[in-house]
């Protein structure tokens, strides 16, 4: 086990575990202190904006943010796609602005796609911007820490008339017209503590300012009562914000490399080996199981992991040893895997997010965009 893995494991056991040794108790106390400092720093940073001393920058078109309170996966990328799909149906030409986490550009400006051609790889800008560019032909995708600058380029050079911020809740310098905040159904506010004593990037009270809240992580239309614990926690801090339930459904299964399309029936009762580098790999496992495939092994990597050739070679060797007929992976992973390295077929299971009441959600989008358009004219 690497030093970084050992450190991560110790932190997780200290924050979430029940270790009572002196080192863990001291570590927990230090993390709590740092958490209070972090929370105070955010408050002081945002205070000038709230009292009007410091003004947010404004782009000359509506801006919609898709974000969350915690570090880690809550389905932001599928939600960005859902929002863009709705905006396109409404007749708009959206552009997506992302930071580019996990890529070599490290927050520097880059054009992933102009809507016609993809210019940058996952190695350069991370997996999610490239995945969005592949999923949404016709939509420009740009990366960079300065979202005001990337937004200006998207409007000027690619004709964007609406901006969608991927992971935009913490983009505090840019004025936004609608904040769509995603909250995980199983762990809405994690342990209730901000970094580094928990996974919260902002306190839950920020939900009061959300334009709408989407509960994510629902697998194939859970029963309504399964959402109730999350709803109760959310309503304690945001009693009035529109609330939506979401789930995921499989859209297509393709073979990495040649693009051959398979049906769910083709995978039923097949022996598969699961490979992924996403924040919640167990949910992808549930997707595979729901299809009816038999999981004979798995190999998970850290979220945003950039695959080395040896990673795929080892996964193929383990899959062969386990008697797998296929390796299955996610859309997010496929943009980082070279199929020529694989010694067995790799299948990509594609899913899309759906909402329980997409008509009401579309109504909120239309209302906010219309109001924002009046402000920018």
Helices and strands as residue ranges (DSSP letters): H 3-16, H 22-50, E 62-68, H 76-89, E 94-98, E 110-113, H 122-125, H 127-135, E 140-143, H 147-158, E 162-166, E 178-184, G 204-209, E 212-216, H 224-237, E 242-255, E 261-262, H 264-267, E 271-276, H 281-291, E 294-300, H 309-321, E 326-330, H 331-334, G 339-341, E 346-355, H 358-376
